[in-house]
Amino acid sequence: MSGNTDSDKPVRDKPWMFRTYAGHSTAKASNELYRKNLAKGQTGLSIAFDLPTQTGYDSDSPLARGEVGKVGVPVSHLGDMRTLLDGIPLGEMNTSMTINAPAAWLLSLYVSLADEQGTDRTKLTGTTQNDIIKEYLSRGTYVFPPDPSLRLIKDVIVFTNQDVPKWNPTNVCSYHLQEAGATPAQELAFALATAQAVLDRVKESGEVPDERFPKVVAAISFFVNAGVRFITEISKMRAFVDLWDEIALNRYGVEEPKLRRFRYGVQVNSLGLTEPQPENNVYRILLSMLAVTLSKKARARAVQLPAWNEALGLPRPWDQQWSLRLQQIVAYETDLLEYQDIFDGSEVIDRKVEELKEQARAELAKLDSMGGAVACIDYMKEALIASNAARMADIERGDQVLVGVNRYTETEPSPLDSGMEGILTVPDSVEIEQVAALQAWRQNRDNAAVNQALTELKSAASEGRNIMPPSIEAAKAGVTTGEWGAVLREVFGEYRAPTGIGAAHAVDEMRMAEIRELVSEVSGKLGRTLTFVVGKPGLDGHSNGAEQIAVRADDVGMKVVYDGIRLTPAEIVAQAKESKAHVVGLSILSGSHVSLVRDVVQKLREAGMNDVPVVVGGIIPQEDVNILKQCGASAVYTPKDFQLNEIMTGIVNLVDQNVDALAKAG
């Protein structure tokens, strides 16, 4: 009688790295969360920074008001980084930092802390996202113009290649491209074009010897999105693998196959998560995760999953634990890791992969002919706006089914829904405490050393020297995030990315007819075209919703004023006054909606525009809707309100209700 022996058992692959994207309120609170998650089996850190940090401001900047600690952790100086990673040995941790425009600064803080811990820099492993082109196209946390932004990325790559060789200095991010509406072919092409732009800049600089350049190519990693259409997503990932291998070999001459590997981490699609029946999101997350784990050839090296309730607000530790357990069950309870690639030889998969590669190559060739990714920022932005408009129209018509949203909407009360207790909220006191701690930090440092460090930083930026060494010295001297950002803003200037709302796109004329007639009727009563100011107050750069509202408002005949992201309440009110707006719309997804709406309404009153209705859209808990209305909002829209024509009708009716006063005001 024979039995199984250990030699008969399949050899299991090592699982991918388990991450959760986390950070909130304060460095101390975030550190406690990281320690808990690591104790539960998380194997890498993925740090979420708050919006002031992401855009290079200190917590006490006027632009940071209401944003501190809301969507991530504030890190204003080395002391914050020290607290954030207290008790976590950096030489043993793989840390991903979602930071772009100030990536050189946050990496400098991280390296400074490693030096302080006595950790050899060559042992540091991790990633800075550091992809500025996708910020212009989708995410919005850019600061500087394209040329100096690419220079900063180049500086980080050159520095890490020499001093921190295991670090991924740039994480080309197609994640937000998909969230902005990219088709699979656009996601492939726009991300690969970005990687080419970065590598071309490094090569042209001549700052990396030819023999080390293949290591630069190998250090480029990607951060990718995956949705529930997992056959398409699996094929997309396999196409990424093949196309990157081609580019590394043919464009950059990388001979060693190992250095041409497509290395990527993933967060599965948060865009597809729904506010109605949010419990369904658990299935969506699992299916999306399978797209990046089933195919061994194209398996992610790191996976972070959103929580089931992220369409409602900031997830609690328990919600993050649920997502972590999902990864662990797939990795350890199933036999997925015991087999070779189960899709090799699949005619269906091979056909889809080749189709996507052909489309992506054609798009890449078009981008190349137009001068590359940087020269094509306007073109790519308009392409994303058009693709997203088509996606939204498909959802509105029901051609793209969202269970619980546009079909099967009947539902039972959810035992998981417990109001504000069902999400993590950041109290206003966090900002007060963070500002006080920041001011104390400034008072207790050596100001002479700080001034000297800032002078050297400015000189390096102005003279074209690598920004990393003076940034590390500045971090050690006690310079703050806002001070670092201010110096580089002074040298490089700031940038406003294109809005893309003039993009040519398909318009469903039949479905627009009724609302166009209503707009025309109300415009007649007003004596001129109904004017709608769409504003993005605060530092939140997620502009997809605002853009689609602006596009649809234009489609139905309104005069639309939309100047993009990161406007102050005063700037939005000035726009409203100059354009004699009949209605103001605010898009806010960062959790700072109450303070920003209150500010805008107050400034409208001060400008004598009391009769102009204010409508608000964003990720807004139901419990805050009445608060916003008490602050002066006339209507509040959340992700459950997906029918854009219904939103347009509601906006026009609000104007119609106050038409006499608005017409009298001009």
Secondary structure as GFF3:
##gff-version 3
##sequence-region A 1 666
A	DSSP	three_ten_helix	6	8	.	.	.	ID=ss1
A	DSSP	beta_strand	17	19	.	.	.	ID=ss2
A	DSSP	beta_strand	21	22	.	.	.	ID=ss3
A	DSSP	alpha_helix	27	39	.	.	.	ID=ss4
A	DSSP	beta_strand	45	48	.	.	.	ID=ss5
A	DSSP	alpha_helix	51	54	.	.	.	ID=ss6
A	DSSP	three_ten_helix	62	64	.	.	.	ID=ss7
A	DSSP	alpha_helix	78	84	.	.	.	ID=ss8
A	DSSP	three_ten_helix	90	92	.	.	.	ID=ss9
A	DSSP	beta_strand	94	98	.	.	.	ID=ss10
A	DSSP	alpha_helix	103	117	.	.	.	ID=ss11
A	DSSP	three_ten_helix	121	123	.	.	.	ID=ss12
A	DSSP	beta_strand	125	128	.	.	.	ID=ss13
A	DSSP	alpha_helix	133	134	.	.	.	ID=ss14
A	DSSP	pi_helix	135	139	.	.	.	ID=ss15
A	DSSP	alpha_helix	146	163	.	.	.	ID=ss16
A	DSSP	beta_strand	167	168	.	.	.	ID=ss17
A	DSSP	beta_strand	171	173	.	.	.	ID=ss18
A	DSSP	alpha_helix	175	179	.	.	.	ID=ss19
A	DSSP	alpha_helix	184	205	.	.	.	ID=ss20
A	DSSP	three_ten_helix	210	212	.	.	.	ID=ss21
A	DSSP	alpha_helix	213	219	.	.	.	ID=ss22
A	DSSP	beta_strand	221	226	.	.	.	ID=ss23
A	DSSP	alpha_helix	230	250	.	.	.	ID=ss24
A	DSSP	three_ten_helix	257	260	.	.	.	ID=ss25
A	DSSP	beta_strand	264	268	.	.	.	ID=ss26
A	DSSP	three_ten_helix	278	280	.	.	.	ID=ss27
A	DSSP	alpha_helix	281	291	.	.	.	ID=ss28
A	DSSP	three_ten_helix	296	298	.	.	.	ID=ss29
A	DSSP	beta_strand	302	304	.	.	.	ID=ss30
A	DSSP	alpha_helix	317	328	.	.	.	ID=ss31
A	DSSP	pi_helix	329	333	.	.	.	ID=ss32
A	DSSP	three_ten_helix	336	338	.	.	.	ID=ss33
A	DSSP	alpha_helix	347	369	.	.	.	ID=ss34
A	DSSP	three_ten_helix	374	376	.	.	.	ID=ss35
A	DSSP	alpha_helix	377	397	.	.	.	ID=ss36
A	DSSP	three_ten_helix	419	422	.	.	.	ID=ss37
A	DSSP	alpha_helix	429	443	.	.	.	ID=ss38
A	DSSP	alpha_helix	447	463	.	.	.	ID=ss39
A	DSSP	alpha_helix	468	477	.	.	.	ID=ss40
A	DSSP	alpha_helix	481	492	.	.	.	ID=ss41
A	DSSP	alpha_helix	509	526	.	.	.	ID=ss42
A	DSSP	beta_strand	531	535	.	.	.	ID=ss43
A	DSSP	alpha_helix	544	555	.	.	.	ID=ss44
A	DSSP	beta_strand	559	561	.	.	.	ID=ss45
A	DSSP	alpha_helix	569	579	.	.	.	ID=ss46
A	DSSP	beta_strand	583	587	.	.	.	ID=ss47
A	DSSP	alpha_helix	593	606	.	.	.	ID=ss48
A	DSSP	beta_strand	614	617	.	.	.	ID=ss49
A	DSSP	alpha_helix	622	631	.	.	.	ID=ss50
A	DSSP	beta_strand	635	637	.	.	.	ID=ss51
A	DSSP	alpha_helix	644	657	.	.	.	ID=ss52
A	DSSP	alpha_helix	659	664	.	.	.	ID=ss53
###
